[in-house]
Amino acid sequence: MLITFCLWSFLLYSFSVQAAAQCKSIPGSSGWPSLMDWNEFNTTVKGRLLKPDPPAATCHDDYDSYSLIRCAALKIKFLDSTWHAAHPTSNMWQNYNNYSCTPTSESCTGSGLPIYVVEAHEPMDVKAAVDFARTKNIRLNIKSTGHDFLGRSVQPNSLSIWTHHLKTTQWHEKSFSPKGCDLVIDGPAVTAGSGSQWGELNAEADKRKLALVSGGFNSVSLGGFLSNGGHGGLSAKYGFGADMVLQIELVTPSGEIITANECQNTDYFWAMRGGGGSTYGVALTYTLKALPTFRTAMWIGFASGWDEIAYLHSQWPKLAAVGASGYMMGYLPLITAVPFYVTLPNATIRQLKSILDPITDSLDGWGVDDPPAAGNSSRLSGRRGNYTEFDSWGQAEPHVHSRQDKTNDSTQGLYKRAQEGITDYFPGMGSNKLLVSWLYSAADVQHPNLKEALKAALSESGTIYLNDATMGVGTQNPPYLRGGGNAVNPALRTAVMRPAAEMQWLGNDPAVWTKKREVAQKLGASLRSISPNGGTYANEADPDTPNWQHAFWGSNYDRLLRIKKMVDPEGVFYCRRCVGSEFFEDHDGILCRK
């Protein structure tokens, strides 16, 4: 009996030790580092270890920073993405940190946010953080700007690497030679830190009369954008952002600083151009192909009613085939006068008119099955639009998410940069956001049920429709792609657009968040009905997308998972709906292997 009892006790002990080893350490557990450990680590990173208050602490009286005046100012700042980007832990959508501390929440615990943050300024800071997290079995988080739609840049009970200050730049005026390669890549390029933001980098490029394949929002940084592909106004003609990457410097899960390009560490080079961030390593720098700037033609107009909206979708392949990009955006179904615009790089107005006029001419005399909201009819005057030509791409670069004039219902204010006040406004910024999206090919937009699918996907009151029609001949056959290919979702290669339904709401009620997730499943199913076996863009999608592995990475997923298991067998890196995340579970902030 004693032997049986001892054996049972031993088995229980062995199981508990094994279970503890399968879960990341949390504060209060036996494996959590001591204060002395944290102090020593802070010395290693030259005093750059932070333990910040939650972003909205100043609005809660149990924090020393509490102030009604500062709280009032903070509520305004919470609407600006640049403020969130400059905060070490803040993310832009509060539903992804369990409402642990918002300006209007009843309490402020910070339980959904990282506990410690390394404010990385140099590669050794990142290496030290990876080494510390690995050896101490701590959950590791990576944040640059917090500009993500799936909550991947915020994790509870974690040590976070804040890459926002990795912003070194080196311009290569005539050519670039990848490290360890016996070759020269002709043409200009730039090596930039992964925390560099597109607004800053595009301004530098414009001064040099160069253009970069970048996002259409200034506060977005390179790291998250490039890791899953990255699309923008130049993509339809020249490829995705990831297609322009010539070299990556990174820190591996083992803490090694390496260079990945077409000649060395080729698995990393393939996977980290489209296979997702926070998965294989921490990118330190990217070297990107730059393009000599060019004249650009632009057209801005409106579509009225679902017939016209569906018709313009069906005609978009003609524009994609010549490398034209565009966006459609509006609050639907409340307003069916949808503003949209088209840009054609390296072209004149005459060239754009020759393609676009035959499409818009067909709109003359059309009836409207759903008339615009009362008082909006004046916006339809001249809906065939206006043409503009710019001397360089930098002047024409679209910013569809610029500050929005609420009284104008997302029309004219969408197409100009804000010069004062809130400079980087997104609908829902600082509160809650959930979007569903799907990719449509040239064949998909000819589907007989296209109009019905779009209407059903936008049936929720107050939903914003945003269609990134930024795929085309350049994304199908990227002219500058190196290394024989990359991990960009194959569905992105056949797509001409990415329609999405975006829901925003106020408040801190988890029950509402649950309900919105249920609604998202219905809206997403409608979008997917046009192409059930297709996919979507992993940076801008519903994290609850069914069969997300295939939806986000398609046939590339098997290879990506093999690389993940090979380079990170201990699971140092984890993020929500990233490659390999299906082997982990988050139990109220405790991350464990299944």
N, C-alpha and C positions, 0 to 999 in steps of 0.2 A: 504494500500500500504506500509506503514511504517512497519507494522507488518510482511508483506511478505518479505520485504527487510531484516529486522532483523533476521527472521527465516532462510533466505537463507545465510546470513552472518555467522550465528551460525553454519549451516550445513557445510559451506566451512571451517570454523575454526576447527570444529570437525574432518572433513576429513583430514585436513592437519596435525593435531596433531596425528591422528591415523596412517597416512602414515609415519610420522616421527618416530613413535614408531616401525613401521614395518621394518625400515631400520637402519643399523648400522651407528653410528656417523662417520663423516669424518672431517678433519681439516677445520675450517671455519664455520662449522654448530654450532647451538646454544648448542648442546649436547656435543660437543668436550671438553675434560677437559682443564682447564686453565693451564698456566705455573705453577702456585702455586700447582695445583693438581698433576702435573707430578713431581714437586720437592718433594712434600710430599711422593708420591709413591716411588721415588728414595730412600728416607730415609728408607722406609719400607723394601726395598730389599737390604739394606746395600750398596747403591751406585752402584748397578749392573745394573742400567737402562742405556742403550746405545741409542744414536741417531746417528748411523753410516752413514758415506758417502756411496754412492753406491759403489759396488765392483770395478768398473773401473773408479772411479773419478779421479785417478791420470793421466788418459789419456785425461782429458778435462780441458781446460784452465780457466773455470769459477769456479774451485775449488782450494782451497789453496794448496792442495796436488799435484797439477799439476807438472809433471816433465817428460821430454822426456826420460830421463834415466830410471826412475822408470816405465814409461809406457812400455818401451821395455822389462823390466824384467817381468812386469805383463802379457804381452802377452804370455810369456813362462809358467808362473804359471797358467794361465787360462786353460792349457792343463792337469793339474794335479788335480785329484779329492781330494787329501789331502789338497790342498790349499783352494778349495771351502768349504770343510768340516770345516776348521778352520776359516772361515769368518762368522760373525754373520748373514748375510742375503743372501749370494751368493748361487745361485742354479746352477746346472751343465749344464742346457740347457736353452739358452737365449730366445728361442721362447716362453717359459712359463711365462716370465715376460714382454712381449710386447716390448722387446728390449729397455727397458727404460734407460739402461746404459751399453754399452759394450765397449771394447777397441777400436772398429772400428766404433761405431755409431756416427752420426753427432752431436747429443746432449746427455746430461746426466741429466735426470730429477729424476730418481729413483722412478717414479710414479707407476711402477709395483711391488715395493718392500715394505716390512714393514717399518713403520716410526720409531717406537721405538722397542727396543729389551731388554728383560730381560735375562741377562747371568746367567742362573740358576746354582747354585752350591749346593743347598740343597733343601729339600722338601718345606720349608717355602717360598722360592723364587717362586716356581711354584704356590703354594696356593695363594700367594699375587697377582700374575699376573692374575690368573683365577678370583679371587674376583674383582679386579680392572676392568677387561674387562667386567665382568657380570654387575656390578653396574653402570658402565659408558656407557654401551651399545656400546662397541668397538669390531670391528672385531678382532678375535683372531686367530693367526697363530702359528703353531708349527714346528720348524726345529731342526733336529739333525745334519745330515751331508749334507742335500740337495741332497742326492743320491736317487733321485726318477725319474721315467720316465713319470709321469703324471702331474708334476708341483704342487704337493700337498703341498710342503714345502715353497711356496712363495705366499703371498697374499698382494694386495695393501691396503693402508689406514688401516693397522693393527698394533696391538701390538703383537709381536712375542715372544714366549718362546723358547729360544735356549737351548736345553737339552744336548748339546755336552759335557758339563763338569760334567754331572752326571755319574761318572765313578767309584764309590766305588765297591769293590769286597770282597766277603767273601766266602771262600771255605769250603764246608762241606765234610769231607774226607770219612766218612763211611755211613752216613744216613742224612735225613732231615725230620724234623717234621713241617708240615704246621701250621701256627698260628691259634689257636682256634680249632685244630683238635686233636682228641684222636687217633692218628695213627703215625706210623713211616714209611717213604719211604726208603727202603734199597738202598744202593749204593751211590756213590759220587754225589755231586751237587754243584752248584755255584750260589750265589746271586750277581747279577751285575747291576750297574746302566744302565738305558735305553740308555744313551749316549755312553756306552762302544762300542768300535769298534772291529770287529771280528779279525783283525790282532793282536791287543793287547791281547784279551782274549784267542785266540788260542795259542799264545806264552806262556801265563801263564799255560794253560792246558797241553801243551806239556811238560813243565818242571815237571809237576806232573804225567806224563805218562797217561794223560787223553785225551779224544777226545770229541768235541761238534758238534752237528748238526748245521752247520753255513753256511754262504754264501761263495762264492769263490772269494771274493774281499775284501781286507784288510780294506778299508775305510768305508764299510757298517757298520752301527750301529745296535744295537739290536732292537730299537723301531720300525722303519718302517719295518724291516725284519720280525719280529715275528708277527706283527699286522695283516698281511694278509696270514700268513702261514709260508713262508720262506723255500726255498728248497736249497739243496746243495749236495755235493758229497756223504754224508752218508744217504741221505733221502730215497733212494730206498730200503735200508735195515732196517733203524731204524725209519723212519717217518719224518714229517716236523719239522721245528724248533718249531712251535707252539705246536706240540704234545709233546715236551719235557719240556714245561713250567709247573712248579709245583705250582707257586704262583706269584702274581703280587701285588705290592704296587703302588697306584695311587692316583691322585687328581681328585675328581669328579667335575661335572659342578657347584655344589653348594659350592665348595671350601673345601670339607671334604677330609682328608687324610685317606684312608681305605686300607684294605688288602683283596684281592679276591683270593679264592682258592676253593677246592672242598667242603669245609665245611661252608663257609660264602661268602656273596656277589656273589653267584653262577652265576647270570645273567651277571655280569661284567666278571667273570672268563671265561664263555663260549664265550661271544661276543668279548672280547679283545684278544682271541686266534684265529685269522682268520677273524674277522669281520671288520677289517680296523682300521687305526690309526686316530687321530685327530677327533674322533667321540663321544666316551663315556667318556673319561677322558684323563689325561696325565699320562702315565706310568712313575713311578719313578725307580722301580727296577723290575727285573725278577729273579726268581729262576729257574734254568734249570737243568734237569737231565744230568749228565756227564757219559761217558762210559770209562771203562779201555781201553787204547790204544791197537792196534792190528796190526799184519802184514797186508800188503795190496799189492795186485797184480795190475799192470797197463799195459795197451797195448795202443800204439799209432800207428796210421796208416792213410791211405788216401783212399778215394773213388774217382773213376774217371768216370765222365759222369752220366747222369740222371738215367740210368738203374741201375747202382751200388748204387747210392744214394738212390733210391726208394727201392731197394732190402734190403739195410741195415736197413732202416726204418721198413720194413716188418718183419725183423728178430729180432728187438729189444725186443719184448715181452719175448723171451727166456732168455735174459739177465736180464730184469726187474724182472722176476720170481725168480731169485736167489739173488736179491738185488744189482745188478751191476748198476752203474751210469755212465753217459758219456756226452760228448758234441760234437757237430759238428758245425764247423764254417768256413765261407769263403765268399769271395765276389762273388756273383752270379748275373747275368749269365755270367759275364766276365771270371771267372775261375771256371772250373768244377772239379778241383782236390781238393776235400774238406778234410781237415785234421779233424780227430776226435780221441777221445780216450775213453777208458773204464777203470774204476777202480772197483775192487771188494774188499770191506773191509773184514777183518778177513778171508783171503784166501791166497793161494799160487799160484805161476805161473801155476803149474800143474792143479790146480782146475779151474783157469780161462781158460787155454788152452783147457780143455776138453769141455768147452761150446762154446768158441769163434772160435777155429780152424775149426770145421765143417761149420761155417758161412763164414769165410774168404776163406776157401778152394774152396767154390763155385764160388769165384770171378775169379779163374784162367781161362785164356783163353777167358774171356768175351770180346765182342766187345764194343766199346765206341760210343754211338749215338751222343754225343757232345764232340769232342776231346778237350783236355786242351788247354789253350791259348799258343801261340807260345813261345818257350823258357822255358816252364814249364815241359816238358816231363820227365826231370831228377828227378823231385820230385816224380814221380810215381814208381821209382825203389824201390822194396821192399815194395810195398804199403800194403802188408799183415801185415806189422808193426813189432814193436819190443816190447818184454815183459820186464818188470822190476818188481822187488819185493823190498818192503821197510820194514824196521823193525817196523815202526810205521806209523799210519795214518798221523801224523803231517808232515812227510817227503813227503808223496804222495799227500797231499792236492792240488787239482787242482786250478790254477788261470788263467782261460781262457782269462781274460781281461788284463793280464799284458802288459807291454809296447810292442808296436807293431812295428816291423821293416817294414816301408812302402815299402822298396824295396823287401821284401820277401812276400808281398801280403798275410799277415795273415796266415802264415804256422808255421814255427818253432818257431818264436818269441812268439807265443801264449802260449807255454807250458813251459815257464820257468819264474821264478820271475826276475824282473829287480832289479839289485843291485845298480844302480846309476842313476842319472838324474831323469827323470819323473818316479816315482815309481808306480803310479796308473793311467795308461792311459786307456781311453775308446775312441773308435772311435767317433768323433764328440764332444769330451769333450770341454766345454767352448763355443761352438757355438750352433748348433741346432741338435735335435734328435727327431725322431718320430718312434715308432715301432708298429707293429700289431702282434698279437699272437693268438694261439688257442691251446687247449689241444686235444691230440689224444690218444685214448684208444687202447688196443690190437686189437680190432675189426676194428677200424678206419684205422690202418696202413695196413690192408689187402684190403682196398677199391680199386677197379679196376682203379679209376681215381686219385690215389694218386700222381703219377708222374706228371700228367698234372696240378693238383692243386698246387703242389710245384713250378713247373716251372712258372705258371701264377703269383703266389704270389711273385716271385723273378724276375719279368720281368723288373722292374725299374732299369735302369743302375746305378751301384754303390751300390746297396742294399747289405747289409750284412745279411747272413743267420746265425742265432744262434739257435741251437736246444738244449735246456736243457732237456736231457733225464735222469732226476733225480727222476723219480717216479717208483714205483714198489711194491714188496710185502710188504715193510715196510710202505709205504704211504697208501696202501689199508687196512692193518690191523696193525696200529702202536702199537708196543709192550709196549710202556711206557705211552700211553695217559691216563691222569687222568680225573676224574669228569664225566665219561660216554660219553665224546665227546666234540667237540668244533665247532667253526663256520667256519672252513675251507671249501671252496667251494667244494660241493660233486663231481663236475667234476674232481677235483684234486685227488680224491680217486680212480677213475676208470682210470686215465690217466697213460700212460707210458712215455710221452714226451710232450714238449711244443715248437713246431716249431714257429719261429718268423722271420719276415722280418724287418730289421732296416734301416731307411734312415737317413743319416747325410748330412748336407750342411752348407756352410758358408754364411755370410752376415746377414743383418738386415732388409730385405725387408718383410713387413707383407704380401704383395701379394704372395711372394714365399711360405710363411708359409701356406697361404690359399690353394695354389695349392697343396702343399705336403699333406695337410689333405684330399683333394679330391683323390689324388693318393692312400693314405692309405686305403680309403674306398674300392677301387677296389682290392688292394692286400689282405685286410682282408677278403673280400667276397670270394676270392678264397680259402684261408685257411679254412674258415667256411664251404665251400661247402661239405667237407668230413663228417662233423658232425654238421649240422645246429642247432641242439638243445643242443649242448654241451656248453662249457664255456671256460674261460681262467683264468690266474693268475692275480689278480687285481693289483699287484705291477708292472707288466711288460706287459702293454697293451696299446692300443689306447684309450684315454679318450673319443673319439667319437664312441666307439664300440656300435652298435645298441643294444637296450634293455640291457644296461650295468648292471642293477640291477641283472638280471638273469645270464648274462654272468660272472659277478664277484663273485656272491654268491649263485646262483642257488636257490634251495628250502629253503635255510636258510634265504633268504632275509626278508620274512614276520616276522619271529621272531626277527631278528636284528632290523627291523624298529620299532617293538613294544617296544623293550628295549630302543632304541634311544628316542622315544617319552616319555617313562616313566622316564628315568634318566636325560634327557636334554630337557624338554618341552620349555624352552626359546630359544633354539638354540644357546647356548654359543659356541659350537664347530661346525665348518663347514670346509669342504675341497672339492676340486674338485672331483666329481664322487665318493663321499663317501656316506654311508648310510644316507638317509634323505636329501641329498643335492638337490634333485629334487624339494623341497619346497622353494628353494631360487633362486634368479636371481642376476647376477652380471651385473650392468649397468655401464660400464666404471669405474669400481673400487668401485662402491657403492653397497653394498650387502643388498638386500631387500628380505623379504618374498614375495612369490607370492600371 
